[in-house]
Amino acid sequence: MEVRKANNDCTTSYERQMPGAARMYPETDIPLIRITQEQVDLIEIPEMIEDKIPRYEKMGLGKDLAVITAKSPKAGLFETFVSAYKKIKPAYIAEIIMSADKNIKRQYGIDINPKQTDYDVLFKALENEEISKESVEAILKENRPVAEVISKYKTMSDTELEQEIREIIDENKGLQFNALIGEVMKKLRGKAPGQKINEMLKKMVQ
């Protein structure tokens, strides 16, 4: 299959190949490259989005979050952190990477653009229980390198926490538990996981 041109002597000569089914002409100035089956087998085919979504759901992400994460250019970042920080739920990692910037923009009007190193420092501190989840958005809201500000949000030791709670109890004698927990959280939010504060307060007032 070829296109031929008419010559002055009423003969024809080769001009070019015919196009293929896609109307594409072969490149005539480059020799053909033969691809072997072995080379084809070595090609890594990227995972399709429709395959990522159910896999992310099995990791604990809700349907909507799984879809957002699978379609995001940060999907690779999400998987990197899920592999690195086993103690943190994948759904929480996805929420922070996919939504924290939007939440902070909506609530505080601050545009943030954390880098991979910022998330890395953040999740490492969270996994080591050096900060609490309640502090994460506050840290990001500072809109500075996380490594520079994270020390302000370090959690208290159990001894320090117990002492602070004891002082709040003494200052608010007679308050019902629900009102008392409000006072405690107002002062200590982010200084320790909320569940730990709640459990410690219960033990101290019962």
C-alpha positions in Angstrom: 0.0 0.0 0.0 1.7 3.1 -1.2 1.1 6.4 -3.0 2.9 6.8 -6.3 3.6 9.8 -8.4 3.4 10.2 -12.2 6.7 10.7 -14.1 7.2 12.6 -17.3 7.8 9.3 -19.2 4.4 8.0 -18.2 5.7 5.7 -15.6 5.1 6.0 -11.8 7.5 5.9 -8.9 7.1 5.5 -5.1 6.2 8.7 -3.2 5.0 7.6 0.3 3.2 4.9 2.2 -0.5 5.0 2.6 -1.9 6.2 6.0 -3.1 3.7 8.5 -6.6 3.4 9.9 -6.1 6.4 12.2 -5.1 8.5 9.1 -1.5 8.7 10.4 1.3 8.6 8.0 4.4 6.5 8.9 7.6 8.6 9.6 9.6 8.1 6.4 12.8 9.6 7.7 13.2 7.3 10.7 13.8 3.6 10.3 11.2 1.2 11.8 11.8 0.1 15.4 10.8 -3.5 16.1 9.3 -3.9 19.6 9.7 -7.4 21.1 7.1 -9.0 23.4 9.7 -9.0 26.1 9.9 -5.2 25.9 6.1 -4.9 26.0 6.0 -7.1 29.1 8.4 -4.8 30.9 6.0 -1.8 30.6 4.4 -0.9 33.9 0.8 0.0 33.3 -0.4 2.7 35.8 -3.3 1.8 38.0 -6.6 3.1 36.7 -8.6 5.5 38.9 -11.6 3.2 38.9 -9.3 0.5 40.4 -7.9 2.9 43.0 -11.2 3.9 44.4 -12.3 0.5 45.7 -8.8 -0.1 47.0 -8.9 3.1 49.0 -12.4 2.2 50.3 -10.9 -1.0 51.7 -8.3 1.1 53.4 -11.1 2.8 55.4 -11.8 5.9 53.2 -15.4 6.8 52.6 -16.7 6.7 49.0 -16.5 10.5 48.4 -13.0 10.8 50.0 -11.8 7.7 48.1 -12.9 9.3 44.8 -11.3 12.7 45.6 -8.1 11.0 46.6 -7.9 8.7 43.6 -8.4 11.6 41.2 -6.0 13.9 43.0 -2.4 14.5 41.9 -1.6 14.0 45.6 -2.6 10.3 45.5 1.0 9.2 45.4 1.8 11.4 48.4 -1.1 9.9 50.3 0.1 6.4 49.6 3.7 7.3 50.6 2.5 8.5 54.0 0.1 5.5 54.5 3.1 3.2 54.1 5.3 5.3 56.3 3.0 5.9 59.2 1.2 2.7 60.1 -0.3 4.0 63.4 -2.3 6.8 61.7 -5.5 5.8 59.9 -5.4 6.2 56.1 -8.7 8.1 56.2 -7.2 10.7 58.5 -4.1 11.1 56.3 -6.3 11.6 53.3 -8.5 14.1 55.1 -5.5 16.2 56.0 -3.8 16.1 52.6 -7.0 16.6 50.6 -9.1 18.9 52.8 -7.0 20.8 55.4 -6.1 23.6 53.0 -9.7 24.1 52.0 -11.0 24.0 55.6 -8.4 26.6 56.7 -9.2 28.9 53.7 -13.0 28.6 54.5 -12.7 29.2 58.2 -9.8 31.7 58.4 -9.3 33.1 54.9 -5.7 31.9 54.9 -4.2 30.2 51.8 -1.8 27.5 52.7 0.3 25.3 50.4 2.2 22.7 52.6 5.1 20.9 51.0 5.7 17.1 51.3 8.3 17.9 54.1 5.7 19.7 56.1 3.3 16.8 56.0 6.2 14.4 56.8 7.1 16.4 59.9 3.5 16.6 60.9 2.6 12.9 60.6 5.8 11.8 62.2 5.1 13.9 65.3 1.5 12.7 65.3 2.5 9.0 65.1 5.0 9.5 67.9 2.3 11.2 70.0 4.3 14.4 70.2 1.3 16.4 69.1 -2.5 15.8 69.1 -4.9 15.7 66.2 -6.6 18.8 67.7 -3.4 20.8 66.9 -2.9 19.7 63.3 -5.0 22.4 61.6 -3.7 25.1 64.0 -0.1 24.1 63.0 -0.9 24.3 59.3 -2.8 27.6 59.8 0.4 29.3 60.8 1.4 29.0 57.1 5.0 28.5 57.9 7.3 25.5 57.6 5.9 23.0 60.1 9.4 22.2 61.5 9.6 25.8 62.6 6.4 26.0 64.6 5.6 22.4 65.8 7.5 22.8 69.1 4.8 25.2 70.3 2.2 22.4 70.0 4.0 19.6 71.7 1.8 17.6 74.0 2.1 17.6 77.8 3.4 14.6 79.7 0.8 12.8 81.8 2.2 14.4 85.0 2.0 17.9 83.6 -1.5 17.2 82.2 -2.7 15.8 85.5 -1.4 18.9 87.4 -3.1 21.3 85.0 -6.4 19.4 85.2 -6.2 19.4 89.0 -5.7 23.2 89.1 -8.7 23.7 86.8 -10.8 21.5 89.1 -9.8 23.4 92.1 -10.6 26.7 90.4 -14.1 25.5 89.4 -15.4 23.6 92.4 -19.1 22.8 92.1 -19.2 22.6 88.3 -21.0 19.7 86.7 -18.8 17.4 84.7 -20.0 18.7 81.3 -19.3 22.3 82.3 -16.0 21.2 83.8 -14.8 19.4 80.7 -15.6 22.6 78.7 -13.3 24.6 81.0 -10.6 21.9 80.8 -10.7 21.7 77.0 -10.8 25.5 76.6 -7.4 25.6 78.3 -5.8 22.3 77.3 -7.1 21.7 73.8 -4.2 20.5 71.6 -2.0 19.9 74.6 -3.0 16.2 74.7 -5.5 14.0 72.8 -9.0 14.9 73.7 -9.9 11.3 74.7 -7.0 11.2 77.2 -8.0 14.5 78.7 -11.6 13.3 79.1 -10.6 10.0 80.7 -8.1 11.6 83.1 -10.7 14.2 84.2 -13.3 11.4 84.8 -10.9 9.6 87.1 -10.1 12.7 89.0 -13.7 13.8 89.7 -15.2 10.4 90.5 
